Amino acid sequence: MPRLRAERGAGVVYTRDWVVDLMLDLLGYDEKADLGADTIVEPGCGDGAFLRRIVPRLLRSAEAYGRPIQDLSTAIRAYELDARVAGIARESVVETLVAYGVSQEHSARLADRWVVEGDFLLGELGDQVQWVVGNPPYVRVEETSAEEYAKYRAKWKTMTGRADVYIGFYEASLSLLKPGGQLCFICADRWMHNQYGAGLRKHIIEDFALRALIEVHDADVFDVPVAAYPAITLIQRAGHTSTALATANPHFDEEGAQRLVQWWNSPDRRDKTDDAFSASVLRGQFRSDGSWPSGPPERLRLIADLEKRFPSLSEVGVSVGVGMATGADNVYVVTEPGDVEQQFVKEAIGPADLKHGLVVWSGRYIISPWDGPVLADLTGYPGLAAYFESHRKALEARYVAKRNPDVWWRTIDRPPVDEYRGRKLVVADIHDRIEPVLDEDGRWPLHSAYYLTSTDWDIEVLGGYLLSDLAGAFVAAYSVKMANGHLRISGQYLKKIRLPTYSEVSESVRRELAAAFRARDRRRASRAAAAATSDSTLRTGDSPPRD
């Protein structure tokens, strides 16, 4: 079974054979086609597990089309970096071929041609091909030598930021596709949501067609549990028209995969809800300049509709900010401020202070070096000066202090005091859903929290909207999922939420949203948010077409 490197470097885990068969079926790599007329590439073949599913299909096709065995020497290219593992892959290929009646001599010759020992990302890739399939190694930046990683980044331009190595595998594999050629990978879906995947997303949207996206987070697709949140992507070098979307549930198995293939091969691909999955077709394409949504097709349809009809938070007078970054919370965040002058002691608020929809303050303070918008001169404040001097070594070790050695006591961020001072909604950065909490006491948010203010929306009405399932759908679709199943609710994902302008929301709906927020009634908030967005007077266009 093909491999996926575990997220924490715990070694290699394997994809179940029926999942490989699903991927090959999506590619159309079966004996009905003349497979020997072209080439399939597997960029990280490991011990030959993918090959054991590919080779029988190729042999059956060759028999159906009358192709002799010796004509198949260019039908497969499988790469493996580790010489020992490549040898095991060749032995596996020989064993498979011999079992199908191929002579030992021809089997050994084909295995030598098909399995290429070397670094897929740095070697010569050869001619363009019709198919690429596999499970690219999930290798984190920390697991790669600096020299090797620099070579990868120099060659594959979508590897930006702290991109994991599989980003390079995507770009290299896509470069191999001839017109009409297709790639099918099973891989962690972080690149669809986070910053380091931006270059790859843009490359795909501008130059390829995302034909299918199958989320298999909850399905038992590997031989051991992994925290990689995998998805299957089918990408074609062609013009884009639509994307088939599917979400597998925990009941997704070999039979469910076969039914999904039947739906995929059906001429109309109508919306389908199966015991093991849901599937639909989304017309148009994702944006190239942002993260891609994921999740059940019905959620993605809802989001596509709302994105077409409504503005974003920032366009309706809502501001999203992140709490103060200090660079040394162990110095700046305290429970006992001591002799520090009172004007520099600010009550702090973070996720630990947000409980059951209320602020339950834990007694922490931020020792702020700022006097309003101006950095304080320590010579005028002996208490503040003495406190920071006692921690000078730790503060000077920070990057911000090395860059500004004359003001080594400054924090990374300059606090937007006016925003902190007013009524605001505070949201924890990691949670299983959006839980907006009202702060009316002007506390300063820590960097692990986000806060929302508005010039247009009443803050409690906005809180009700954010509490709704409708707002939650945006964050669930766009955000990165953590190993514990929680969502990273960062500002960039909150800003994805769409809503009407405040003037377009009726007074009765405003009252419902505010009441739902105060009562922490998510169901009531969801009904009110649905009413706000379904009002016929708010519609500016039709929903995307359905199949």
C-alpha positions in Angstrom: 0.0 0.0 0.0 1.3 3.5 -0.8 2.8 5.6 1.8 2.0 8.9 3.5 4.5 10.2 6.0 2.9 10.8 9.4 2.6 14.5 10.4 4.9 14.2 13.4 7.6 12.3 11.6 6.5 9.0 13.1 7.6 7.2 10.0 5.6 5.9 7.1 2.0 4.7 6.9 0.2 3.1 4.0 -2.8 3.8 1.9 -5.3 0.9 1.5 -5.3 -0.9 -1.8 -8.9 -0.1 -2.5 -8.1 3.6 -2.2 -5.4 3.2 -4.8 -7.9 1.5 -7.1 -10.3 4.4 -6.6 -7.6 6.8 -7.6 -6.7 4.8 -10.7 -10.3 4.6 -11.6 -10.7 8.4 -11.4 -7.7 8.7 -13.7 -9.4 6.4 -16.2 -6.3 4.1 -15.9 -8.0 0.7 -16.6 -7.8 -2.0 -19.2 -10.5 -0.5 -21.4 -7.8 2.0 -22.5 -4.6 1.3 -24.4 -2.4 2.0 -21.4 0.7 0.8 -23.1 0.5 3.7 -25.6 1.5 6.2 -23.0 3.2 6.5 -19.6 2.1 6.7 -16.0 4.4 8.2 -13.4 4.6 7.5 -9.7 6.9 10.1 -8.1 7.6 8.3 -4.8 7.0 4.6 -5.2 8.4 3.3 -2.0 8.6 -0.5 -1.9 6.4 -0.8 -5.0 2.9 -0.9 -3.5 1.3 1.4 -6.1 3.1 -0.5 -8.8 1.4 -3.7 -7.6 -2.0 -2.2 -8.5 -0.8 -0.5 -11.7 1.0 -3.4 -13.3 -2.0 -5.9 -13.5 -4.1 -3.2 -15.2 -1.3 -2.5 -17.7 -0.9 -6.2 -18.5 -4.6 -6.8 -19.0 -4.7 -3.7 -21.3 -1.7 -5.0 -23.3 -3.4 -8.3 -23.8 -6.7 -6.6 -24.9 -4.8 -4.4 -27.4 -2.4 -7.0 -28.6 0.7 -5.3 -27.3 3.8 -7.5 -26.7 5.5 -7.3 -23.3 8.7 -5.8 -24.7 6.6 -2.8 -25.9 5.8 -1.8 -22.3 9.2 -0.6 -21.3 8.2 3.1 -21.3 4.7 2.5 -19.9 5.7 3.2 -16.3 8.2 5.5 -14.5 8.4 5.1 -10.8 10.9 7.1 -8.7 12.5 6.2 -5.4 15.2 8.0 -3.6 16.3 5.2 -1.3 18.4 2.6 -3.1 17.5 -0.2 -0.8 13.8 0.5 -1.0 14.0 0.9 -4.8 15.5 -2.6 -4.9 12.5 -3.9 -2.9 10.2 -2.2 -5.4 11.9 -3.9 -8.3 11.6 -7.3 -6.6 7.9 -6.6 -6.1 7.4 -5.7 -9.8 9.2 -8.9 -10.8 7.0 -11.0 -8.5 3.8 -9.4 -9.9 4.9 -9.9 -13.6 5.9 -13.5 -13.1 2.6 -14.2 -11.4 0.9 -13.0 -14.6 3.0 -15.4 -16.7 5.8 -13.0 -17.8 9.3 -14.7 -18.0 11.8 -14.0 -15.2 14.1 -12.4 -17.8 11.5 -10.0 -19.2 10.2 -9.2 -15.7 13.7 -8.2 -14.4 14.3 -6.1 -17.5 11.0 -4.2 -17.1 11.5 -3.7 -13.4 14.9 -2.1 -14.1 13.4 0.2 -16.6 10.3 1.1 -14.6 11.8 1.8 -11.2 14.1 4.9 -11.3 16.5 5.3 -8.4 17.0 9.0 -7.7 15.5 12.2 -6.3 12.3 13.0 -8.3 12.5 16.7 -7.4 16.1 17.2 -8.6 16.6 14.7 -11.4 15.6 14.9 -15.1 11.9 14.1 -15.3 11.8 13.0 -19.0 8.9 13.4 -21.5 5.5 14.6 -20.6 3.0 11.9 -19.8 -0.8 11.1 -19.6 -1.0 10.1 -16.0 0.7 10.8 -12.6 -0.6 9.1 -9.5 0.6 8.6 -6.0 1.0 9.6 -2.4 3.8 12.2 -2.3 6.0 11.9 0.8 4.7 14.1 3.6 8.1 15.5 4.7 8.1 18.6 6.9 10.7 21.3 6.6 12.3 20.2 9.8 12.9 16.8 8.4 14.9 18.0 5.4 18.5 19.3 5.4 18.9 23.0 4.8 21.0 22.3 1.7 18.6 19.9 0.2 15.6 22.1 0.9 17.3 25.1 -0.7 17.8 23.1 -3.9 14.1 22.1 -4.0 13.0 25.7 -3.5 15.3 26.9 -6.2 13.9 24.5 -8.7 10.2 24.5 -7.8 8.9 28.1 -7.3 5.6 27.2 -5.6 7.6 26.0 -2.6 7.3 29.3 -0.7 7.5 30.1 3.0 7.8 27.0 5.1 6.3 24.7 2.4 6.4 21.0 3.1 8.2 19.0 0.4 5.0 17.6 -1.1 4.4 21.0 -2.6 7.4 20.4 -4.8 6.0 17.0 -5.7 2.8 18.6 -6.9 4.5 21.2 -9.0 7.0 18.8 -10.5 4.3 16.2 -11.3 2.0 18.8 -12.9 4.9 19.9 -15.1 5.0 16.4 -16.5 1.4 16.4 -17.8 0.8 16.6 -21.5 -2.3 18.4 -22.7 -5.3 16.5 -21.4 -3.0 14.6 -19.0 -4.2 14.0 -15.4 -2.7 13.8 -11.9 -4.3 12.1 -8.9 -2.7 12.4 -5.5 -3.8 11.6 -2.0 -2.2 14.0 0.4 -2.7 16.2 3.4 -4.9 19.1 2.5 -3.1 21.8 4.4 -1.9 23.4 1.2 -5.4 24.2 0.2 -5.9 26.5 3.2 -2.6 27.9 4.5 -0.1 30.5 3.3 2.6 28.2 2.0 0.1 26.6 -0.4 -0.8 29.9 -2.0 1.7 29.6 -4.9 0.5 26.0 -5.8 -3.2 27.0 -5.6 -2.6 29.9 -7.9 -0.6 27.7 -10.3 -3.4 25.1 -10.5 -6.2 27.7 -10.9 -4.4 29.6 -13.7 -3.0 26.6 -15.7 -5.0 23.5 -14.9 -8.5 22.2 -14.1 -9.3 20.9 -10.7 -11.6 18.1 -11.8 -12.3 16.4 -8.4 -11.7 17.0 -4.7 -12.5 14.2 -2.3 -12.2 14.9 1.4 -11.4 11.7 3.3 -10.6 13.1 6.8 -13.0 10.7 8.5 -12.5 7.7 6.3 -10.3 4.7 7.2 -8.1 5.1 4.2 -4.7 4.3 5.8 -3.6 1.2 7.7 -3.1 3.3 10.9 -4.7 6.6 12.1 -2.8 9.7 11.0 -3.3 13.4 11.8 -2.7 14.6 8.2 -6.4 15.3 7.1 -6.0 13.8 3.7 -7.8 14.6 0.5 -7.8 13.1 -3.0 -7.2 15.6 -5.8 -7.7 15.0 -9.5 -6.1 17.7 -11.7 -6.0 17.9 -15.5 -4.0 20.1 -17.9 -7.1 21.5 -19.5 -9.5 24.4 -19.3 -11.6 24.4 -16.1 -15.4 24.1 -16.1 -16.4 22.5 -12.8 -15.2 20.5 -9.9 -16.7 17.2 -8.6 -16.8 17.5 -4.8 -17.2 14.6 -2.4 -16.9 14.1 1.4 -16.4 10.6 2.7 -17.7 9.7 6.1 -16.4 7.0 8.6 -18.4 4.4 6.7 -16.5 4.9 3.4 -15.0 1.6 2.4 -14.2 -0.4 -0.8 -17.9 -0.7 -1.7 -18.5 3.0 -1.0 -15.5 3.8 -3.2 -17.0 1.7 -6.0 -20.3 3.6 -5.8 -18.4 6.9 -5.9 -16.7 5.8 -9.1 -20.1 4.9 -10.5 -21.3 8.4 -9.7 -18.1 9.8 -11.2 -18.7 7.9 -14.5 -22.4 8.8 -14.7 -23.3 11.2 -17.5 -25.1 13.8 -15.3 -23.5 13.5 -11.9 -26.5 14.7 -10.0 -26.2 15.5 -6.3 -25.8 12.3 -4.3 -26.1 11.4 -0.7 -24.8 7.9 0.0 -24.4 5.9 3.2 -20.7 6.5 2.8 -20.3 9.8 1.1 -22.0 12.9 -0.3 -21.1 14.2 -3.8 -22.0 17.1 -6.0 -20.6 19.3 -8.8 -19.6 22.9 -8.3 -19.6 25.1 -11.4 -16.9 27.6 -11.8 -13.6 27.6 -10.0 -12.1 28.6 -6.7 -10.3 31.9 -6.4 -6.6 31.9 -7.2 -5.7 34.5 -4.6 -7.1 32.9 -1.5 -7.4 29.6 0.3 -9.8 26.9 -1.0 -12.9 25.8 0.9 -13.3 22.2 1.7 -16.0 20.1 3.3 -19.4 18.6 2.3 -20.7 19.7 -1.1 -23.8 21.2 0.4 -21.6 23.5 2.5 -19.5 24.5 -0.5 -22.6 25.3 -2.5 -23.9 27.5 0.3 -20.6 29.3 0.5 -20.4 29.8 -3.3 -23.9 31.3 -3.2 -23.2 33.6 -0.4 -19.8 34.7 -1.8 -21.6 35.6 -5.0 -24.4 37.6 -3.3 -22.8 39.3 -0.2 -19.8 41.4 0.8 -17.1 40.3 3.3 -16.8 41.6 6.9 -14.4 44.4 6.0 -16.7 45.6 3.3 -19.6 46.1 5.8 -17.6 48.1 8.4 -16.3 45.2 10.5 -12.6 45.1 11.5 -10.8 41.9 12.5 -7.6 42.3 14.6 -5.2 39.9 16.3 -4.1 40.3 19.9 -0.9 41.9 20.9 2.4 40.1 19.9 5.0 40.7 22.5 7.8 38.3 21.6 8.1 37.3 25.2 4.8 36.7 26.9 6.6 35.2 29.9 7.9 38.7 30.6 5.1 41.0 29.4 2.2 38.9 30.7 2.0 38.7 34.5 -0.4 38.1 37.4 1.5 40.4 39.8 2.5 43.8 38.2 4.5 44.8 41.3 5.7 48.4 41.3 5.1 49.1 37.6 3.2 52.4 37.1 -0.5 51.8 36.8 -0.8 53.4 33.3 1.3 50.6 31.9 -0.6 47.8 33.5 -3.4 46.5 31.3 -5.9 43.7 32.0 -5.2 41.0 29.4 -7.7 38.6 27.8 -7.0 35.4 26.0 -8.7 32.0 25.2 -8.3 30.9 28.9 -10.5 33.8 29.9 -13.4 32.9 27.5 -15.7 30.4 29.2 -19.3 29.5 28.3 -19.7 32.7 26.2 -18.5 35.0 29.0 -15.3 36.7 30.0 -14.1 35.0 33.2 -11.0 37.0 33.8 -8.1 35.0 35.1 -6.2 38.0 36.6 -3.5 38.3 34.0 -2.0 41.7 33.0 0.1 42.9 30.1 2.9 45.2 31.2 2.8 47.5 28.2 5.9 49.6 27.3 3.6 52.0 25.3 2.3 55.3 26.6 -0.7 55.6 24.2 0.8 55.2 20.7 4.3 56.3 21.8 7.0 54.0 23.3 7.6 55.0 26.8 10.9 56.6 27.8 12.1 54.4 30.7 14.0 57.3 32.3 10.7 58.8 33.3 9.1 55.7 34.9 11.3 54.0 37.5 8.9 51.2 38.2 8.6 50.2 34.5 12.3 50.7 34.0 13.2 48.4 37.0 10.8 45.7 35.8 12.2 45.6 32.2 15.8 45.9 33.4 15.3 42.8 35.5 14.4 40.9 32.3 16.8 42.7 30.0 18.7 39.7 28.9 15.6 37.9 27.7 14.1 40.9 26.0 17.4 41.7 24.2 17.5 38.1 22.8 14.3 38.8 20.7 14.6 39.6 17.0 12.6 42.8 17.4 15.2 44.0 20.0 18.2 43.0 17.9 16.7 45.0 15.0 16.0 48.0 17.3 18.7 47.7 20.1 18.2 51.3 21.3 14.6 50.4 22.3 15.1 46.8 23.4 12.0 46.9 25.7 9.5 47.4 23.0 7.0 44.7 22.0 6.6 43.4 18.5 3.3 45.1 18.0 2.3 48.7 18.7 -1.1 48.4 20.4 -4.2 49.9 18.7 -5.3 51.4 22.0 -8.6 52.8 20.7 -9.7 49.4 19.3 -8.8 47.7 22.6 -10.7 50.3 24.6 -14.2 49.9 23.0 -16.8 47.2 23.0 -15.5 44.3 21.0 -16.0 40.6 20.3 -13.1 38.3 21.2 -12.6 34.9 19.5 -10.1 32.2 20.6 -7.6 31.3 17.8 -8.1 27.5 18.2 -11.5 26.0 18.9 -14.0 23.5 17.3 -16.2 26.4 16.2 -16.5 30.2 16.4 -17.4 31.3 19.9 -17.6 35.1 19.9 -17.5 36.6 23.4 -18.3 40.2 24.3 -15.7 42.3 26.1 -17.0 45.6 27.5 -14.1 46.4 29.8 -11.4 47.4 27.4 -9.1 44.5 28.1 -6.1 44.0 25.8 -6.3 40.8 23.7 -3.3 38.4 23.8 -1.8 37.1 20.6 -3.8 33.9 20.8 -7.1 35.7 20.4 -8.7 37.7 17.7 -11.1 40.6 18.2 -13.8 42.3 16.1 -15.0 45.8 16.2 -17.5 47.6 13.9 -18.4 51.1 12.8 -21.7 49.9 11.2 -22.9 46.7 12.9 -24.2 46.7 16.5 -21.7 44.5 18.2 -24.2 42.1 19.8 -26.1 41.7 16.5 -22.8 40.9 14.9 -22.1 38.4 17.7 -25.3 36.6 16.9 -24.4 36.4 13.2 -20.9 35.0 14.0 -22.5 32.5 16.4 -24.6 31.1 13.6 -23.9 27.9 11.6 -23.8 30.0 8.5 -20.8 32.0 9.7 -19.3 28.8 11.1 -19.5 27.2 7.7 -17.0 29.7 6.3 -14.5 29.0 9.0 -14.9 25.3 8.9 -14.5 25.3 5.1 -11.4 27.6 4.9 -9.5 27.0 8.1 -6.6 24.6 8.7 -7.7 21.7 10.9 -5.4 20.8 13.9 -4.4 17.4 15.0 -7.0 17.4 17.8 -9.8 18.1 15.3 -10.1 21.8 16.3 -10.0 24.6 13.8 -7.4 27.3 13.6 -9.7 30.3 13.6 -7.3 33.0 12.3 -8.2 36.4 11.1 -7.8 35.5 7.5 -10.5 32.9 7.8 -12.8 35.1 9.8 -12.5 37.7 7.0 -13.9 35.1 4.6 -17.4 35.3 6.2 -20.0 37.0 4.0 -23.0 39.0 5.3 -25.4 41.7 4.2 -24.8 45.4 5.1 -26.4 46.3 8.4 -29.0 48.6 6.8 -30.3 45.6 4.8 -31.0 43.5 7.9 -34.5 44.1 9.2 -35.1 45.3 12.7 -36.8 42.1 13.7 -33.8 40.0 12.5 -31.4 42.3 14.3 -33.3 41.8 17.5 -33.3 38.0 17.0 -29.5 37.9 16.4 -28.8 40.0 19.4 -31.1 37.9 21.6 -29.5 34.7 20.3 -26.1 36.0 21.1 -27.0 37.0 24.7 -28.6 33.6 25.2 -25.8 31.7 23.5 -28.5 30.0 21.4 -26.7 28.9 18.2 -29.9 27.4 16.7 -31.7 30.6 17.1 -28.8 32.6 15.7 -28.6 30.3 12.7 -32.3 30.8 11.9 -31.9 34.6 12.2 -28.8 34.5 10.0 -30.6 32.4 7.4 -33.4 35.0 7.4 -31.0 37.8 6.9 -29.4 36.2 3.9 -32.5 34.6 2.3 -34.5 37.9 2.1 -35.4 38.3 -1.5 -34.6 42.0 -1.4 -31.0 41.1 -0.7 -30.5 38.9 -3.7 -28.3 40.3 -6.5 -28.0 37.2 -8.6 -29.1 33.6 -9.0 -27.5 30.7 -7.1 -24.9 28.6 -9.0 -26.6 26.1 -11.3 -27.2 22.6 -10.0 -26.6 19.4 -11.8 
